[in-house]
Amino acid sequence: MTLKHQYNITINKYDGTLSLISDLARLIDRKYAKIFHSVVVHGSVATNEVIPYSDFDGLLIVRDEFINSKPLQKFKIESMKLILKFDPLQHHGWFQIKESDLKNYPENYLPVSTLKHSKLIYPSKENVEYNLKFSEEIDYKSGLRAMLNQFEKRNQNNWKPSNTYELKSILSQIMLMPCLYYSAINNKGIFKRESFDAVKHHFTAQEWEPIVVASQLRKDWNNNFSKFQLVLLKIPHPLLRKIIKKFGAPKINLATQNMLNSEFYSNLNMLIKKIKTDIQ
């Protein structure tokens, strides 16, 4: 595959006050420095826009020889203990690439438009410069199609989120749709926050309404955990967490249930059909 594009980017040191980031940096420095080229945080944590809904988005750039190593797996478990203290409903793990991927950067996995808003966790220096190279032909559609197919399958099975863990996961997917849609029709990435205004005009009010509802629920999010639920939801063990996130998360409150009515799901289906038509 011929590499056509090149992008030079400087990631500056994290300049916020969130204790999670300093805790992660200390963990890496103390035990895991040798396995990473660098580690960055992106999303609301990086831009200092943390709200109660916020989760943690971080990218590991792993030295190639450690990509399938036990130390890397141990780091993920140890770091997840810290991440779950920040967000007990964390619904995904670390983003991850190999150091060699910088020479064939997976732009459709984590767009440069997102990476350039990130902040450096490791190494402990003021900034790191990346000279990224990536292919001329990038598939921006397959990931979006997979998400849309998942939503359609849920609809066929009349599946609805049963607790706040499942709800947060679904809302996050819905709010990612404008970003993925923009990339699919324009063949380039965009920062998630900027994607809403960039694509809204493509949709009717009904089609866009699920984005409005999801955004409002994000804004009004309130983590109402019992002490017992907090203890359970902070357990990082992967197998146990599959059970805990199903049965240990708080139930969805009545006001939210009323917003997620039949009209919401009908409009969501229209949104999905519109996107699938547009990206054919």
N, C-alpha and C positions, 0 to 999 in steps of 0.2 A: 504494500500500500504506500503510495507516494504522499509524503507529508507536505502540505502546501502552506498552512497557516502558522504563524508564530506570534506569540504575545508575551511581552515582558511585563511583569507585575511585581510590585513591592508590597508585602504584607507587614504592617506595622504592629508593634507589640500591643497586646491588650491593655487598654488604659482605663478600664472601668474598675468598680469596687466590689464586684461579686466575689464572695469568698470561694465559691466553687472553682473558679479559674485558678486562683492561687493554690488551692488544694490539689488540683490536677497537676499543676506545674511542679509542685513539690514532690508528688508521687512519681512523676516521670524522672525528675532529676535524681531522686533517691534510689530508684530501682530499675528504671526501664529506658534510660537515655540511649543506650547502645542500639536499641531496635528501631529508633525513629530517625528519619531525615528531618522531619518537622511535624508539628501538630498545630492546627488552627481551629478557631471557633468562628462560626458564621451564624446568620440569623439574628434574632432580637437580642441575644446576649452580646453579640459582637457590636451591634449598633447602639447598645445601651438603651434599649426600648423594652425592657422586661416588664411584663404584666403578669397577673396570676395565671393566665392561660399558657404563658411561655414554656416551651420545653428547651432542651439543649441540643444544639446542632454543632457537631465537631467533626473535623476531617483528620484522619491519621494518614500521614505519608510514611509508609513503612519501608525500611531498607529491605531490598529484595530477599536477602538470605533469611529474614525473619518472618516472611509473609505467612507461613503455615506453622509457626513455632509455638511451643508451649508458653514461653514468656509473653508472647502477644496475647494469647488466650487468657493468661493470668492477669495481664494488665486490664483487659476488657472487663473482667469480673470485678477487680478491685476498683477500677474507675467508675463502674456502674453503681457501686455502693455510694459514691459521692454524688453522682448524677441523680440518683433516686431520692436523695435528701433534698435536692433542688426541685425535682418534679417527680413525685411518686407515680404519676400517670404517664411517664415517659414511654412512648410507644414505638421507638426505634432505637437502634444502637448507633455506633459511630459510622460515619461515612469512611471509606477506606480505599486508598490506592497504593500501588507500589512506587518506589522512588523512580524506577525506570519508566513509569507511566507519564512522568513529566515530559518525556520526549515523544509521547504519543497520547496526549492528554484526553481523557474521556469527557469531552465538552458536554455531551448529552447526559452525563451522570451528575456532575456539579458544574454548571456553566461558569465561565469566567466572570460573567456579570454578577454572579453571587460571590465568587471567590474574592473579587476585588473589594468587597465590603467586609471581608473577614478580618480577624485579628490573630496575632501570633501568641500561642501559649508556650511552645517550645520550638527552638532553643531559647534560652534566656538572653536575648539581645534585642536591640531596638527595632530591627526589621530583618526580613529575609527576602531576597530577590529570587523570583522564579522566571526562567526562560522556557515558557511552555510552547510545545509544538503539537499540532493536532491535524487530523485528516481533513481534506477538502470535503469529503462526503461524510456527513454526520446524520445518524438516524434519530430524529427528534420525535418520531411518531409512535414507535413500538411501545414505549413505556406508558404513554398516554392511552393508547388502545387497550393495554392490559388493565389499567385502572378502570376504564369505562366498562370493559367486559366484566370486571369484578362487581361493579355496581349493578349491571344488568342481571347478573346471576343472583345477587342478593334480592333484587326486586322480584325475580321469578319465584324465589323461595319465600317471599314475603318477610324477609329478614329485617329487623329493626334493632338498633343498639339497645342493650338491656341495662347498661350502667355507664358511668361517666368515663371509664377507660375506653370502652367501645365508641362512645359518642365523640370523645376528643379525637380519636383516630379517624373517624369518618369526616368530622368537620375539617380536620387538617387536609385530608384528601380533596375535599370540595374546594377549599381555598387555594389549593395548589393548581386546580384546573386552569385558571386564567393564564398562569405562567407557562404551563405545558402547552396550552392551546396556542399562545403567542409564538412559542418556539416552533411548533409544528407547522404553522401557516407561513411563518416568516423565515424559517430555517436559520434561526439564530437565538441565542439565549437572551433572557431579560431578568433583571432583579425582581423578585416576587412582588415586592411592594409596589413597583411601577407597572406591573402587568394588568392590574385591575382597570385603571383608566385607559390603558392601551388597547384593550379588547372589548370593553363594555359595549361599544357601539355596534358590535357584530350581533348582538342578541336583543330579543324582545324583553319587555319588562318581566313577563312571566318566566322566560328562560333564565333571566339573570337573578330572579328572586332567591333561589337557594344560596347564591353567593352573599346576598344581602343578609339573609337570616344567619348563615354561618358566621359572617363577620360580626353581627350583633351579639351572638352567643359568645364569641371569642372576647368581645369587649366587656361583656357583663359576667364573665366566668368567675365562679366562686368555688374554691376548693373546700368543701365542707366535709372533712374527714373526721371520723371518730379516732380516738387514740389507738384502738385496736386495728383499724384499717390502715393507719399510718405505719404501724409496726409491720403489718403484712406486706404493704405495698413497697416498702423499702428493702425487701429481701431480693437480692440480685440473682439468685440461683435460677438459671434458664428454665429448667423443668418445673420447679415450684412456681415460678412466675406465670407460667401458662395457666395454672389452676387459680392462682391468686388474682390475676387480672380478670378472670371470668367471674369469680365469686366474691372477691374481696373489695372491689371498688364500690363507691357510693352509688345509690340508685339515682336516676335522673329525676330532677324535681318537677313538680307539676307545671310550673310556668314554662319550662323548656319543652316538656311533652306537648303542651298546647301549641307551641310554635312549630313543632315537628309533626304537623297534622297531615291528613291525606293530600291537601293542596300542595304542601311542601314537597312530598314525594312525587306527585304528579308533575310539578314544575321541574324537579330534578331529572325526571325521565325525559322531559322535553329538552333540557339542557344537554343531556348526554347524547340524545339523538342528533341535535343540532351540531355538536362538536364532531361526532362520528361522520356526519355528512360532509362537513367542511374539510376534514383531513383525509378524505378518501384519495 
